[in-house]
Amino acid sequence: MLTETEPELLRDYAALDETAVGGKNKNGHADKKVKGGQGRSGKDKTTVFGAVGLCGKVKTKVVSDAESAILIPMVEGWVEKGAIIVTDEWPAYNPLGENYLHTRVNHFKKGIHEWRVYDERR
């Protein structure tokens, strides 16, 4: 049975990401189109945040915005402190280095993944 809150923390490792979910505005019915919703706009999308652990355990939640004030408390409730966390370079993840070994992936640098490790716990 799926539940929104799972008491077990992800341990040792977690990959985090946020995404916008929803179809293309141009494909919607005329009465449901969102003005200014074309292109990279998120006006007509739902933001979902998620984490996956080493053994494939997944945690997800619909969020109102992908900002630090919303995401960081969720991570703290999902992932054991001291774990390795892998994210992209979205600025909202910056505070994670305080309690986790934070590794970032630059998806676009020279067409390959570039890894950077931030360990601010020392």
N, CA, C and O atoms as a DFTB+ gen file, in Angstrom:
488 C
 N C O
     1  1       0.839      -1.182       0.000
     2  2       0.000       0.000       0.000
     3  2       0.886       1.248       0.000
     4  3       1.836       1.333       0.779
     5  1       0.588       2.191      -0.848
     6  2       1.348       3.426      -0.902
     7  2       0.821       4.415       0.121
     8  3      -0.388       4.569       0.294
     9  1       1.740       5.076       0.790
    10  2       1.351       6.115       1.731
    11  2       2.192       7.345       1.452
    12  3       3.303       7.244       0.933
    13  1       1.661       8.503       1.796
    14  2       2.385       9.739       1.524
    15  2       3.586       9.889       2.440
    16  3       4.615      10.421       2.022
    17  1       3.478       9.436       3.672
    18  2       4.591       9.563       4.602
    19  2       5.066       8.181       5.009
    20  3       4.305       7.383       5.558
    21  1       6.294       7.916       4.742
    22  2       6.924       6.636       5.076
    23  2       7.931       6.915       6.175
    24  3       8.826       7.738       5.982
    25  1       7.816       6.252       7.332
    26  2       8.692       6.589       8.449
    27  2      10.160       6.206       8.241
    28  3      11.036       6.787       8.882
    29  1      10.443       5.259       7.375
    30  2      11.810       4.805       7.191
    31  2      12.611       5.806       6.355
    32  3      12.183       6.221       5.278
    33  1      13.785       6.184       6.877
    34  2      14.645       7.121       6.164
    35  2      15.452       6.411       5.086
    36  3      15.785       5.234       5.221
    37  1      15.762       7.135       4.019
    38  2      16.721       6.642       3.041
    39  2      18.090       6.763       3.693
    40  3      18.412       7.806       4.262
    41  1      18.893       5.719       3.617
    42  2      20.188       5.704       4.297
    43  2      21.329       5.627       3.282
    44  3      21.176       5.068       2.195
    45  1      22.445       6.182       3.648
    46  2      23.700       6.113       2.900
    47  2      23.724       6.940       1.615
    48  3      24.720       7.613       1.352
    49  1      22.656       6.914       0.802
    50  2      22.685       7.565      -0.502
    51  2      21.272       7.925      -0.930
    52  3      20.331       7.167      -0.695
    53  1      21.127       9.092      -1.564
    54  2      19.848       9.468      -2.168
    55  2      20.116      10.396      -3.345
    56  3      20.942      11.305      -3.257
    57  1      19.416      10.159      -4.437
    58  2      19.434      11.061      -5.582
    59  2      18.138      11.855      -5.537
    60  3      17.061      11.278      -5.390
    61  1      18.232      13.173      -5.662
    62  2      17.076      14.058      -5.558
    63  2      16.866      14.805      -6.859
    64  3      17.820      15.132      -7.564
    65  1      15.607      15.072      -7.169
    66  2      15.314      15.909      -8.329
    67  2      13.880      16.403      -8.243
    68  3      13.041      15.832      -7.547
    69  1      13.631      17.464      -8.959
    70  2      12.289      18.022      -9.069
    71  2      11.943      18.058     -10.551
    72  3      12.823      18.150     -11.406
    73  1      10.653      17.986     -10.841
    74  2      10.242      18.034     -12.244
    75  2       8.863      18.664     -12.349
    76  3       8.092      18.669     -11.390
    77  1       8.569      19.192     -13.518
    78  2       7.256      19.750     -13.805
    79  2       6.460      18.697     -14.571
    80  3       6.915      18.188     -15.596
    81  1       5.288      18.379     -14.074
    82  2       4.457      17.342     -14.670
    83  2       3.213      17.977     -15.279
    84  3       2.556      18.804     -14.648
    85  1       2.902      17.590     -16.488
    86  2       1.704      18.104     -17.164
    87  2       1.945      18.156     -18.656
    88  3       3.084      18.275     -19.108
    89  1       0.894      18.069     -19.402
    90  2       0.997      18.079     -20.853
    91  2       1.316      19.449     -21.406
    92  3       1.382      20.432     -20.668
    93  1       1.513      19.504     -22.699
    94  2       1.805      20.767     -23.359
    95  2       0.545      21.623     -23.399
    96  3      -0.550      21.148     -23.703
    97  1       0.735      22.883     -23.088
    98  2      -0.380      23.825     -23.069
    99  2      -1.070      23.883     -24.434
   100  3      -2.293      24.003     -24.503
   101  1      -0.297      23.799     -25.514
   102  2      -0.871      23.914     -26.861
   103  2      -1.795      22.731     -27.188
   104  3      -2.631      22.830     -28.086
   105  1      -1.648      21.617     -26.463
   106  2      -2.489      20.450     -26.719
   107  2      -3.764      20.418     -25.881
   108  3      -4.595      19.525     -26.046
   109  1      -3.919      21.384     -24.987
   110  2      -5.095      21.407     -24.110
   111  2      -6.331      21.947     -24.817
   112  3      -6.241      22.577     -25.870
   113  1      -7.479      21.687     -24.217
   114  2      -8.721      22.248     -24.736
   115  2      -8.664      23.769     -24.640
   116  3      -8.041      24.313     -23.728
   117  1      -9.302      24.442     -25.559
   118  2      -9.249      25.903     -25.621
   119  2      -9.652      26.539     -24.297
   120  3      -9.061      27.541     -23.892
   121  1     -10.647      25.977     -23.617
   122  2     -11.116      26.575     -22.362
   123  2     -10.203      26.247     -21.165
   124  3     -10.414      26.761     -20.067
   125  1      -9.195      25.396     -21.379
   126  2      -8.293      25.024     -20.284
   127  2      -6.863      25.507     -20.505
   128  3      -5.983      25.249     -19.684
   129  1      -6.633      26.205     -21.611
   130  2      -5.283      26.717     -21.877
   131  2      -4.962      27.846     -20.909
   132  3      -5.820      28.656     -20.558
   133  1      -3.708      27.877     -20.490
   134  2      -3.235      28.897     -19.563
   135  2      -2.522      29.975     -20.358
   136  3      -1.593      29.682     -21.111
   137  1      -2.950      31.215     -20.197
   138  2      -2.324      32.316     -20.928
   139  2      -0.862      32.438     -20.498
   140  3      -0.564      32.472     -19.304
   141  1       0.045      32.503     -21.472
   142  2       1.474      32.604     -21.186
   143  2       2.077      31.287     -20.715
   144  3       3.136      31.281     -20.089
   145  1       1.417      30.176     -21.009
   146  2       1.877      28.876     -20.534
   147  2       2.742      28.103     -21.512
   148  3       3.096      26.957     -21.235
   149  1       3.090      28.687     -22.638
   150  2       3.927      28.002     -23.624
   151  2       5.400      28.088     -23.247
   152  3       5.780      28.870     -22.375
   153  1       6.212      27.295     -23.895
   154  2       7.655      27.334     -23.688
   155  2       8.037      26.736     -22.344
   156  3       7.529      25.681     -21.963
   157  1       8.932      27.406     -21.624
   158  2       9.445      26.884     -20.361
   159  2       8.596      27.307     -19.159
   160  3       8.987      27.090     -18.012
   161  1       7.462      27.899     -19.420
   162  2       6.586      28.329     -18.331
   163  2       6.082      27.133     -17.540
   164  3       5.801      26.079     -18.109
   165  1       5.971      27.298     -16.239
   166  2       5.442      26.245     -15.384
   167  2       4.037      26.547     -14.903
   168  3       3.521      25.869     -14.015
   169  1       3.414      27.567     -15.488
   170  2       2.089      27.998     -15.041
   171  2       1.044      26.892     -15.115
   172  3       0.134      26.845     -14.287
   173  1       1.164      26.021     -16.078
   174  2       0.165      24.973     -16.280
   175  2       0.691      23.599     -15.857
   176  3       0.180      22.574     -16.310
   177  1       1.708      23.575     -14.993
   178  2       2.343      22.318     -14.577
   179  2       2.233      22.131     -13.068
   180  3       1.999      23.085     -12.326
   181  1       2.405      20.893     -12.631
   182  2       2.474      20.551     -11.221
   183  2       3.910      20.152     -10.928
   184  3       4.482      19.326     -11.638
   185  1       4.501      20.737      -9.878
   186  2       5.874      20.419      -9.515
   187  2       5.888      19.232      -8.565
   188  3       5.192      19.226      -7.550
   189  1       6.697      18.216      -8.908
   190  2       6.846      17.025      -8.078
   191  2       8.313      16.909      -7.688
   192  3       9.204      17.042      -8.527
   193  1       8.551      16.658      -6.405
   194  2       9.899      16.495      -5.877
   195  2      10.064      15.055      -5.439
   196  3       9.139      14.466      -4.880
   197  1      11.238      14.476      -5.687
   198  2      11.422      13.080      -5.327
   199  2      12.841      12.740      -4.929
   200  3      13.791      13.468      -5.219
   201  1      12.953      11.605      -4.254
   202  2      14.248      11.061      -3.833
   203  2      14.221       9.563      -4.065
   204  3      13.194       8.914      -3.864
   205  1      15.356       9.013      -4.489
   206  2      15.479       7.565      -4.660
   207  2      16.744       7.113      -3.944
   208  3      17.794       7.745      -4.061
   209  1      16.638       6.014      -3.202
   210  2      17.767       5.463      -2.471
   211  2      18.458       4.365      -3.255
   212  3      18.047       4.034      -4.367
   213  1      19.510       3.799      -2.675
   214  2      20.302       2.758      -3.341
   215  2      19.492       1.524      -3.697
   216  3      19.703       0.938      -4.759
   217  1      18.586       1.123      -2.848
   218  2      17.808      -0.103      -3.081
   219  2      16.545       0.157      -3.880
   220  3      15.695      -0.724      -4.007
   221  1      16.417       1.364      -4.421
   222  2      15.263       1.671      -5.258
   223  2      14.066       2.212      -4.505
   224  3      13.019       2.441      -5.111
   225  1      14.186       2.425      -3.193
   226  2      13.078       3.016      -2.441
   227  2      12.895       4.450      -2.911
   228  3      13.860       5.211      -2.992
   229  1      11.660       4.819      -3.220
   230  2      11.358       6.125      -3.789
   231  2      10.400       6.889      -2.884
   232  3       9.455       6.326      -2.331
   233  1      10.666       8.169      -2.749
   234  2       9.764       9.063      -2.023
   235  2       9.455      10.231      -2.946
   236  3      10.365      10.802      -3.548
   237  1       8.187      10.590      -3.065
   238  2       7.799      11.720      -3.917
   239  2       6.721      12.531      -3.218
   240  3       6.008      12.031      -2.348
   241  1       6.618      13.777      -3.613
   242  2       5.569      14.642      -3.081
   243  2       5.336      15.790      -4.050
   244  3       6.281      16.340      -4.615
   245  1       4.077      16.147      -4.237
   246  2       3.732      17.335      -5.003
   247  2       4.070      18.534      -4.123
   248  3       3.698      18.577      -2.951
   249  1       4.782      19.513      -4.699
   250  2       5.180      20.701      -3.946
   251  2       4.676      21.955      -4.650
   252  3       4.468      21.967      -5.863
   253  1       4.484      23.007      -3.863
   254  2       3.992      24.260      -4.436
   255  2       5.075      25.009      -5.203
   256  3       4.781      25.777      -6.119
   257  1       6.343      24.775      -4.817
   258  2       7.453      25.465      -5.464
   259  2       8.730      24.685      -5.164
   260  3       8.810      24.003      -4.142
   261  1       9.720      24.776      -6.034
   262  2      10.988      24.064      -5.844
   263  2      12.026      25.018      -5.262
   264  3      13.061      25.272      -5.878
   265  1      11.743      25.542      -4.073
   266  2      12.673      26.446      -3.408
   267  2      13.204      25.786      -2.140
   268  3      12.602      24.843      -1.627
   269  1      14.328      26.282      -1.639
   270  2      14.995      25.687      -0.475
   271  2      14.067      25.550       0.725
   272  3      14.068      24.517       1.394
   273  1      13.286      26.567       0.998
   274  2      12.410      26.553       2.179
   275  2      11.424      25.389       2.155
   276  3      10.962      24.950       3.208
   277  1      11.103      24.895       0.983
   278  2      10.176      23.764       0.846
   279  2      10.936      22.449       0.741
   280  3      10.576      21.475       1.403
   281  1      11.981      22.406      -0.080
   282  2      12.672      21.146      -0.363
   283  2      13.552      20.650       0.783
   284  3      13.541      19.456       1.082
   285  1      14.307      21.526       1.425
   286  2      15.277      21.088       2.435
   287  2      14.602      20.386       3.618
   288  3      15.085      19.331       4.030
   289  1      13.506      20.916       4.187
   290  2      12.839      20.177       5.266
   291  2      12.343      18.794       4.834
   292  3      12.332      17.859       5.635
   293  1      11.936      18.666       3.579
   294  2      11.498      17.359       3.076
   295  2      12.674      16.397       3.031
   296  3      12.547      15.243       3.440
   297  1      13.820      16.862       2.535
   298  2      15.018      16.020       2.482
   299  2      15.387      15.571       3.893
   300  3      15.699      14.400       4.106
   301  1      15.355      16.484       4.853
   302  2      15.707      16.153       6.231
   303  2      14.761      15.111       6.825
   304  3      15.156      14.344       7.703
   305  1      13.530      15.081       6.356
   306  2      12.576      14.084       6.814
   307  2      12.669      12.752       6.082
   308  3      12.156      11.738       6.555
   309  1      13.322      12.759       4.929
   310  2      13.411      11.559       4.093
   311  2      14.762      10.862       4.144
   312  3      14.840       9.642       4.002
   313  1      15.850      11.649       4.351
   314  2      17.206      11.118       4.182
   315  2      17.988      11.267       5.488
   316  3      17.977      12.326       6.116
   317  1      18.658      10.200       5.881
   318  2      19.468      10.190       7.092
   319  2      20.617      11.200       6.970
   320  3      21.298      11.257       5.946
   321  1      20.818      11.987       8.020
   322  2      21.934      12.948       8.018
   323  2      23.255      12.213       7.827
   324  3      23.440      11.114       8.349
   325  1      24.172      12.821       7.079
   326  2      25.464      12.215       6.797
   327  2      25.484      11.380       5.533
   328  3      26.551      10.939       5.108
   329  1      24.335      11.153       4.925
   330  2      24.257      10.363       3.695
   331  2      24.854      11.143       2.514
   332  3      25.014      12.362       2.576
   333  1      25.171      10.429       1.462
   334  2      25.592      11.051       0.200
   335  2      24.328      11.445      -0.541
   336  3      23.422      10.629      -0.716
   337  1      24.268      12.687      -0.972
   338  2      23.118      13.168      -1.743
   339  2      23.619      13.665      -3.087
   340  3      24.572      14.442      -3.152
   341  1      22.982      13.220      -4.152
   342  2      23.314      13.643      -5.512
   343  2      22.154      14.473      -6.046
   344  3      21.001      14.044      -6.017
   345  1      22.480      15.674      -6.535
   346  2      21.469      16.550      -7.130
   347  2      22.045      17.150      -8.411
   348  3      23.213      16.951      -8.744
   349  1      21.198      17.884      -9.111
   350  2      21.712      18.721     -10.190
   351  2      22.157      20.040      -9.550
   352  3      22.276      20.117      -8.327
   353  1      22.399      21.049     -10.336
   354  2      22.934      22.295      -9.802
   355  2      21.866      23.338      -9.460
   356  3      22.171      24.526      -9.357
   357  1      20.627      22.902      -9.285
   358  2      19.548      23.818      -8.904
   359  2      19.927      24.489      -7.582
   360  3      20.227      23.784      -6.619
   361  1      19.925      25.832      -7.497
   362  2      20.383      26.551      -6.306
   363  2      19.642      26.207      -5.012
   364  3      20.196      26.385      -3.928
   365  1      18.429      25.730      -5.101
   366  2      17.668      25.382      -3.893
   367  2      18.353      24.283      -3.087
   368  3      18.087      24.134      -1.894
   369  1      19.233      23.513      -3.727
   370  2      19.925      22.428      -3.036
   371  2      21.187      22.893      -2.300
   372  3      21.808      22.092      -1.602
   373  1      21.579      24.152      -2.436
   374  2      22.821      24.643      -1.836
   375  2      22.967      24.324      -0.347
   376  3      24.061      23.930       0.057
   377  1      21.941      24.469       0.493
   378  2      22.100      24.218       1.935
   379  2      22.351      22.755       2.308
   380  3      22.672      22.475       3.463
   381  1      22.219      21.827       1.383
   382  2      22.364      20.407       1.721
   383  2      23.760      20.052       2.224
   384  3      23.907      19.088       2.975
   385  1      24.779      20.797       1.833
   386  2      26.148      20.517       2.240
   387  2      26.388      20.647       3.733
   388  3      27.419      20.199       4.234
   389  1      25.449      21.256       4.453
   390  2      25.611      21.422       5.898
   391  2      25.451      20.099       6.651
   392  3      26.115      19.888       7.665
   393  1      24.589      19.214       6.176
   394  2      24.296      17.966       6.893
   395  2      24.536      16.693       6.092
   396  3      24.363      15.588       6.605
   397  1      24.936      16.851       4.834
   398  2      25.095      15.700       3.947
   399  2      26.373      15.865       3.130
   400  3      26.900      16.971       3.011
   401  1      26.866      14.773       2.571
   402  2      27.925      14.847       1.578
   403  2      27.211      15.093       0.253
   404  3      26.644      14.172      -0.336
   405  1      27.243      16.330      -0.208
   406  2      26.434      16.769      -1.346
   407  2      27.251      16.751      -2.621
   408  3      28.254      17.455      -2.737
   409  1      26.824      15.952      -3.567
   410  2      27.459      15.839      -4.875
   411  2      26.502      16.382      -5.928
   412  3      25.305      16.096      -5.900
   413  1      27.039      17.165      -6.855
   414  2      26.202      17.755      -7.904
   415  2      26.609      17.237      -9.272
   416  3      27.779      16.947      -9.520
   417  1      25.640      17.126     -10.141
   418  2      25.874      16.727     -11.524
   419  2      25.529      17.911     -12.412
   420  3      24.434      18.466     -12.328
   421  1      26.477      18.292     -13.266
   422  2      26.234      19.319     -14.264
   423  2      25.867      18.581     -15.547
   424  3      26.735      18.035     -16.228
   425  1      24.590      18.569     -15.868
   426  2      24.103      17.796     -17.017
   427  2      24.579      18.322     -18.363
   428  3      24.565      17.587     -19.350
   429  1      24.996      19.567     -18.417
   430  2      25.215      20.184     -19.714
   431  2      26.666      20.530     -20.029
   432  3      26.952      20.985     -21.136
   433  1      27.568      20.334     -19.115
   434  2      28.949      20.725     -19.356
   435  2      29.614      19.782     -20.353
   436  3      29.818      18.605     -20.057
   437  1      29.945      20.285     -21.503
   438  2      30.653      19.546     -22.553
   439  2      30.001      18.215     -22.894
   440  3      30.681      17.285     -23.327
   441  1      28.699      18.115     -22.703
   442  2      27.976      16.905     -23.088
   443  2      28.210      15.708     -22.190
   444  3      27.708      14.621     -22.479
   445  1      28.958      15.872     -21.109
   446  2      29.180      14.761     -20.186
   447  2      28.812      15.200     -18.776
   448  3      28.691      16.393     -18.497
   449  1      28.637      14.238     -17.904
   450  2      28.353      14.569     -16.517
   451  2      29.626      15.012     -15.821
   452  3      30.656      14.341     -15.898
   453  1      29.549      16.129     -15.151
   454  2      30.671      16.605     -14.345
   455  2      30.234      16.519     -12.888
   456  3      29.189      17.054     -12.518
   457  1      31.020      15.856     -12.073
   458  2      30.671      15.662     -10.668
   459  2      31.470      16.613      -9.807
   460  3      32.676      16.770     -10.003
   461  1      30.815      17.244      -8.862
   462  2      31.486      18.091      -7.881
   463  2      30.995      17.670      -6.510
   464  3      29.794      17.490      -6.309
   465  1      31.893      17.513      -5.583
   466  2      31.522      17.095      -4.233
   467  2      31.684      18.270      -3.285
   468  3      32.716      18.941      -3.282
   469  1      30.649      18.514      -2.474
   470  2      30.664      19.562      -1.469
   471  2      30.502      18.916      -0.116
   472  3      29.470      18.305       0.159
   473  1      31.502      19.040       0.736
   474  2      31.404      18.495       2.095
   475  2      31.703      19.644       3.045
   476  3      32.863      19.943       3.325
   477  1      30.649      20.286       3.538
   478  2      30.810      21.425       4.432
   479  2      30.696      21.004       5.884
   480  3      30.633      21.858       6.768
   481  1      30.669      19.693       6.152
   482  2      30.493      19.205       7.520
   483  2      31.788      19.278       8.311
   484  3      31.751      19.215       9.539
   485  1      32.930      19.409       7.650
   486  2      34.218      19.412       8.362
   487  2      34.461      20.706       9.079
   488  3      35.497      20.869       9.724
